């Protein structure tokens, strides 16, 4: 068993255990392997071990991998900050965008998505911990942005995403994830058909799953430390 396949197995076991502990079906939690800074061959190795969904943070690097691995039938998620001048490449190379934080970006993705492709699945990124250095819309602005994004053609608003400030305090981890879940629940109650909570990474996926995560974004625990073999 290769190191990547062994790590994938260990992460899937963590996901299954966390879901079971929360009284959830493990099948309701998807693993997004974050492959940023890792070469296409590492992605190929993970794909050979059964992983299908991969997350990228950088447009040029991510697009190059989607092209290099086009024959593998993988699902590509863009999860990093997105600038207006990079939206066209992302709109047509990726299946998901998790990092919508302003309407202008969503409008450009909608306008630039090829009509022959299925609608682009998108999430709104929320700044749940209020850090000035973090991307994401303020919680109080989520409802207005969500309604505007949901109305755009060629996009399908799936849910919300967050990257909370790192902490070892499990209670604080859960509180922040619970806040994102509450925002999603309020949008659903308001009539939006959302089904996705993209939250939780290598260090806090258990807390995220306990609070309802449907996608956990895991890089280090799958591929190893950045720059490691």
PyMOL commands that set and color helices and strands:
alter all, ss='L'
color gray80, all
select helices_A, chain A and resi 3-21+26-28+40-48+59-68+70-72+84-93+103-112+139-150+170-189+205-210+220-223
alter helices_A, ss='H'
color red, helices_A
select strands_A, chain A and resi 30-34+53-56+75-78+96-100+120-126+155-162+196-198+215-218
alter strands_A, ss='S'
color yellow, strands_A
deselect
rebuild
show_as cartoon
